[in-house]
């Protein structure tokens, strides 16, 4: 019998050549290339590492099988998404501030006007501050004989959701008489010596025109559901103007001349009864955080027919609603 240092050497000498020794671990055959361990203390560790090797080999095979099944489904899904994908809309080219200033839209011009008249607060500030208006001043009108009549006036306004829902009373004090004109519930009537009367047609028309052919028609165009359109630009007396055409729900049309430099309305054109009118606005001042023209002049053709100068104006004060009713007489 040979004296061999290792058992495998003994086997080799007996069988005259190398032998393959395969181990069965958890039902798997281990490659003969794995080193054998003859140290009894280390054999459990070697067996554990061998088991890990078999375990991860099985997992790798299972993962490969799953990927073979899943990949075709994922690829098919991606192809379907591409086929069903909606084409992206073409992006609108960005408009620079410089181009917008040179070629503004009607809405941009008017919204800037509203911003300016609210002294930075815009529409919401105007609505909040001008809930009511109390105004006092002087007015000069041309009477039926073509003569000028000067009068002191007071004006009370309660703001409505729309311009047509306003409640307005103007009291005129002439040297020989005192009377009021009232607009309420879309009706016009007069009060004289505590008695209600129906004003002359021309007087009633002039009174209503002051309401609807004025700055508020532009400042409240959205509430009134009016249509606006930019009619280009014009230069008058060395001043550049944006021309803004407005048509309200009742079909009244007017043109506003908006200063390109200040975005203040300087003039307003309209036609009524076959006569062309132009109202000019002057002497703009700050009144409780809003912009107010303190002087207006109305032209019929080339003749001045009305001049108004505001002495004082206050907003937000409480007004007795009876001022706008027949009971006020």
C-alpha positions as CSV (number, residue, x, y, z in Angstrom):
1,X,0.0,0.0,0.0
2,X,1.3,3.4,-0.9
3,X,2.1,5.9,1.7
4,X,0.4,9.0,0.3
5,X,0.2,12.4,1.9
6,X,-3.4,13.0,0.7
7,X,-6.2,10.6,0.2
8,X,-6.6,11.7,-3.5
9,X,-3.0,10.7,-4.2
10,X,-3.8,7.3,-2.8
11,X,-6.7,7.0,-5.1
12,X,-4.6,8.1,-8.1
13,X,-2.0,5.5,-7.3
14,X,-4.5,2.8,-7.0
15,X,-6.3,3.6,-10.2
16,X,-3.2,4.6,-12.0
17,X,-4.4,8.1,-13.0
18,X,-6.4,11.1,-11.9
19,X,-10.0,10.6,-10.9
20,X,-13.0,12.9,-11.0
21,X,-14.8,13.4,-7.7
22,X,-18.2,15.0,-8.0
23,X,-20.1,16.2,-5.0
24,X,-23.9,16.3,-4.8
25,X,-25.0,19.4,-2.8
26,X,-28.7,20.1,-2.4
27,X,-29.4,18.0,-5.5
28,X,-26.8,19.8,-7.7
29,X,-23.6,18.4,-9.0
30,X,-20.5,20.5,-8.3
31,X,-17.9,20.9,-10.9
32,X,-14.8,18.8,-10.2
33,X,-12.7,21.9,-10.7
34,X,-13.7,23.2,-7.4
35,X,-11.0,22.6,-4.8
36,X,-11.4,19.9,-2.2
37,X,-11.0,20.7,1.4
38,X,-9.6,18.0,3.7
39,X,-9.5,20.2,6.8
40,X,-12.5,19.1,8.8
41,X,-12.8,22.5,10.5
42,X,-13.1,24.3,7.2
43,X,-15.4,21.9,5.3
44,X,-18.7,23.4,6.5
45,X,-17.6,26.9,5.2
46,X,-16.6,25.4,1.9
47,X,-19.9,23.6,1.6
48,X,-21.8,26.9,2.4
49,X,-19.9,28.8,-0.3
50,X,-20.6,26.1,-2.7
51,X,-24.3,26.3,-1.9
52,X,-24.3,30.0,-2.5
53,X,-22.7,29.5,-5.9
54,X,-25.5,27.1,-6.9
55,X,-28.2,29.4,-5.5
56,X,-27.1,32.4,-7.5
57,X,-26.6,30.4,-10.6
58,X,-30.3,29.3,-10.4
59,X,-31.4,32.9,-9.8
60,X,-29.5,34.1,-12.8
61,X,-31.1,31.5,-15.0
62,X,-34.6,32.5,-13.7
63,X,-33.9,36.2,-14.3
64,X,-32.8,35.5,-17.8
65,X,-35.9,33.5,-18.6
66,X,-38.2,36.3,-17.2
67,X,-36.4,39.0,-19.3
68,X,-36.9,36.9,-22.4
69,X,-40.6,36.9,-21.7
70,X,-41.0,40.6,-20.6
71,X,-38.8,42.4,-23.0
72,X,-40.9,41.7,-26.1
73,X,-44.0,43.0,-24.2
74,X,-42.2,46.2,-23.2
75,X,-40.9,46.8,-26.7
76,X,-44.4,46.3,-28.1
77,X,-45.9,48.7,-25.6
78,X,-43.3,51.4,-26.5
79,X,-44.0,51.0,-30.2
80,X,-47.8,51.3,-29.5
81,X,-47.2,54.5,-27.4
82,X,-45.2,56.0,-30.2
83,X,-47.9,55.2,-32.7
84,X,-50.7,56.7,-30.5
85,X,-48.7,59.7,-29.4
86,X,-50.3,63.0,-30.5
87,X,-48.0,65.4,-32.3
88,X,-46.9,68.3,-30.2
89,X,-48.4,71.6,-31.3
90,X,-46.0,74.1,-32.9
91,X,-44.7,76.5,-30.3
92,X,-45.8,80.1,-30.7
93,X,-42.8,82.3,-31.2
94,X,-42.1,84.5,-28.2
95,X,-43.0,88.1,-28.6
96,X,-40.5,90.5,-27.2
97,X,-41.5,93.4,-25.0
98,X,-40.2,95.8,-27.7
99,X,-42.4,94.2,-30.4
100,X,-45.4,94.2,-28.1
101,X,-44.9,97.9,-27.4
102,X,-44.7,98.7,-31.1
103,X,-47.7,96.5,-32.1
104,X,-50.0,96.1,-29.1
105,X,-53.4,94.5,-29.3
106,X,-56.6,96.4,-28.4
107,X,-56.8,94.5,-25.2
108,X,-53.2,95.3,-24.3
109,X,-53.8,99.0,-24.8
110,X,-57.1,99.1,-22.9
111,X,-55.9,97.0,-20.0
112,X,-52.9,99.3,-19.7
113,X,-55.3,102.3,-19.6
114,X,-57.2,100.6,-16.8
115,X,-54.0,99.9,-14.9
116,X,-52.9,103.6,-15.3
117,X,-56.3,104.9,-14.2
118,X,-56.1,102.7,-11.1
119,X,-52.6,104.1,-10.5
120,X,-51.2,100.6,-10.6
121,X,-54.2,98.9,-8.9
122,X,-56.1,98.5,-12.1
123,X,-59.7,97.2,-12.4
124,X,-60.1,95.8,-8.9
125,X,-58.9,99.0,-7.2
126,X,-61.2,101.2,-9.3
127,X,-64.1,98.9,-8.4
128,X,-63.3,99.0,-4.7
129,X,-62.7,102.7,-4.4
130,X,-65.4,104.0,-6.7
131,X,-68.3,102.2,-5.1
132,X,-69.9,105.5,-4.8
133,X,-69.1,109.0,-6.1
134,X,-69.9,112.5,-4.9
135,X,-68.8,115.2,-7.2
136,X,-69.2,119.0,-7.1
137,X,-68.2,121.6,-9.6
138,X,-69.2,124.1,-12.3
139,X,-70.7,123.5,-15.7
140,X,-71.5,125.7,-18.7
141,X,-74.0,124.6,-21.3
142,X,-75.5,126.1,-24.5
143,X,-79.3,126.5,-24.1
144,X,-81.9,126.3,-26.8
145,X,-81.4,129.9,-27.7
146,X,-77.7,129.3,-28.3
147,X,-76.7,131.2,-25.2
148,X,-74.3,129.9,-22.5
149,X,-75.7,129.1,-19.1
150,X,-73.5,128.6,-16.2
151,X,-74.5,126.4,-13.2
152,X,-73.2,124.8,-10.1
153,X,-73.8,121.1,-9.9
154,X,-73.7,118.1,-7.6
155,X,-73.5,114.5,-8.8
156,X,-74.1,111.3,-6.9
157,X,-73.4,107.9,-8.3
158,X,-73.9,104.4,-6.9
159,X,-71.9,101.9,-8.9
160,X,-73.8,99.0,-10.6
161,X,-72.5,95.7,-11.9
162,X,-72.7,97.2,-15.3
163,X,-72.9,100.8,-16.5
164,X,-76.6,100.3,-17.3
165,X,-77.2,99.4,-13.7
166,X,-75.7,102.7,-12.3
167,X,-77.8,105.0,-10.2
168,X,-77.0,108.6,-11.0
169,X,-78.4,111.9,-9.9
170,X,-77.2,115.3,-11.1
171,X,-78.5,118.5,-9.4
172,X,-78.1,121.7,-11.4
173,X,-78.4,125.1,-9.7
174,X,-79.0,127.9,-12.2
175,X,-79.3,131.6,-11.4
176,X,-83.1,131.3,-11.9
177,X,-83.9,127.6,-11.1
178,X,-82.8,124.4,-9.5
179,X,-83.7,120.9,-10.7
180,X,-82.3,117.4,-10.8
181,X,-82.0,114.7,-13.5
182,X,-82.0,111.1,-12.3
183,X,-81.0,107.9,-14.0
184,X,-82.2,104.7,-12.2
185,X,-83.4,101.3,-13.2
186,X,-82.5,102.3,-16.8
187,X,-85.0,105.1,-16.7
188,X,-84.6,108.9,-16.8
189,X,-86.8,111.4,-15.0
190,X,-86.5,114.9,-13.6
191,X,-87.3,116.6,-10.3
192,X,-88.3,120.2,-10.0
193,X,-89.7,121.9,-6.9
194,X,-90.3,118.5,-5.3
195,X,-92.3,117.3,-8.3
196,X,-91.3,114.7,-10.9
197,X,-91.3,115.7,-14.5
198,X,-90.3,114.3,-17.8
199,X,-87.3,116.2,-19.2
200,X,-87.1,117.4,-22.7
201,X,-85.9,114.9,-25.2
202,X,-82.7,116.8,-25.9
203,X,-81.9,117.3,-22.2
204,X,-82.6,113.6,-21.4
205,X,-80.5,112.5,-24.4
206,X,-77.6,114.8,-23.3
207,X,-77.8,113.5,-19.8
208,X,-77.7,109.8,-20.9
209,X,-74.9,110.5,-23.3
210,X,-72.8,111.7,-20.4
211,X,-73.2,108.3,-18.9
212,X,-72.6,106.0,-21.8
213,X,-70.3,108.1,-24.0
214,X,-67.6,108.6,-21.4
215,X,-64.5,107.1,-19.8
216,X,-66.3,104.5,-17.8
217,X,-67.4,102.8,-21.1
218,X,-63.8,102.0,-21.7
219,X,-62.7,101.4,-18.1
220,X,-65.5,98.9,-17.7
221,X,-65.7,97.4,-21.1
222,X,-65.4,93.9,-19.8
223,X,-68.2,94.2,-17.3
224,X,-70.4,95.8,-20.0
225,X,-69.5,93.1,-22.5
226,X,-68.4,95.6,-25.0
227,X,-66.3,94.8,-28.1
228,X,-63.0,96.7,-28.6
229,X,-60.9,97.0,-31.7
230,X,-57.6,98.8,-32.4
231,X,-58.0,101.1,-35.4
232,X,-54.3,102.0,-35.7
233,X,-52.5,105.1,-34.7
234,X,-52.8,108.8,-35.4
235,X,-50.8,111.9,-34.6
236,X,-52.7,115.0,-33.7
237,X,-51.1,118.2,-32.5
238,X,-47.8,116.5,-32.2
239,X,-49.2,113.7,-29.9
240,X,-49.3,110.1,-30.9
241,X,-52.5,108.2,-30.2
242,X,-53.7,104.7,-30.2
243,X,-57.2,104.6,-31.7
244,X,-59.5,102.3,-29.8
245,X,-63.0,101.6,-31.2
246,X,-65.6,100.4,-28.8
247,X,-69.1,99.0,-29.5
248,X,-71.4,98.3,-26.5
249,X,-74.2,95.8,-26.2
250,X,-76.8,98.4,-27.3
251,X,-74.9,99.2,-30.5
252,X,-73.4,102.5,-29.4
253,X,-70.1,103.1,-31.0
254,X,-67.3,105.4,-30.0
255,X,-63.6,106.0,-30.6
256,X,-61.1,106.7,-27.8
257,X,-57.8,108.5,-28.4
258,X,-55.2,107.0,-26.0
259,X,-51.9,108.7,-25.6
260,X,-49.1,106.4,-26.7
261,X,-46.8,108.0,-24.1
262,X,-49.1,108.2,-21.0
263,X,-52.0,105.8,-21.9
264,X,-54.4,108.5,-20.8
265,X,-57.6,109.0,-22.8
266,X,-57.3,112.5,-24.2
267,X,-60.3,112.5,-26.6
268,X,-63.5,110.6,-27.3
269,X,-65.5,110.7,-30.6
270,X,-69.1,109.6,-31.1
271,X,-72.1,110.4,-33.2
272,X,-75.7,110.9,-32.1
273,X,-78.7,112.1,-34.0
274,X,-76.6,112.8,-37.1
275,X,-74.2,115.1,-35.1
276,X,-70.6,114.3,-34.5
277,X,-69.3,114.9,-31.0
278,X,-65.9,115.1,-29.5
279,X,-65.2,115.1,-25.8
280,X,-61.8,116.3,-24.7
281,X,-60.2,115.5,-21.3
282,X,-57.9,117.8,-19.5
283,X,-56.2,118.4,-16.1
284,X,-55.7,114.9,-14.9
285,X,-55.2,114.5,-11.1
286,X,-55.0,111.9,-8.5
287,X,-58.2,111.4,-6.6
288,X,-58.1,108.8,-3.8
289,X,-55.6,106.7,-5.7
290,X,-57.4,106.9,-9.0
291,X,-56.8,109.1,-12.1
292,X,-59.5,111.7,-12.8
293,X,-59.7,114.4,-15.5
294,X,-60.9,117.5,-13.7
295,X,-61.9,119.3,-16.9
296,X,-63.9,118.1,-19.9
297,X,-65.1,120.0,-23.0
298,X,-67.7,118.7,-25.4
299,X,-67.7,119.8,-29.0
300,X,-70.6,119.4,-31.5
301,X,-68.7,119.6,-34.8
302,X,-66.3,122.5,-34.2
303,X,-68.5,124.3,-31.6
304,X,-68.2,124.0,-27.8
305,X,-71.6,123.0,-26.4
306,X,-70.6,122.0,-22.8
307,X,-67.7,122.6,-20.4
308,X,-67.4,120.9,-17.0
309,X,-64.9,121.7,-14.2
310,X,-64.7,119.5,-11.1
311,X,-64.2,121.3,-7.8
312,X,-64.1,118.3,-5.5
313,X,-64.7,114.5,-5.9
314,X,-64.8,111.9,-3.2
315,X,-65.3,108.1,-3.5
316,X,-66.7,105.5,-1.2
317,X,-69.0,107.6,1.0
318,X,-72.4,106.4,1.9
319,X,-75.2,107.7,-0.3
320,X,-78.9,107.8,0.6
321,X,-80.6,105.5,-1.9
322,X,-83.7,107.7,-1.8
323,X,-81.9,110.2,-3.9
324,X,-82.5,107.9,-6.9
325,X,-86.2,107.3,-6.4
326,X,-89.4,109.3,-7.1
327,X,-89.8,109.5,-3.3
328,X,-86.9,111.9,-3.2
329,X,-89.2,114.5,-4.6
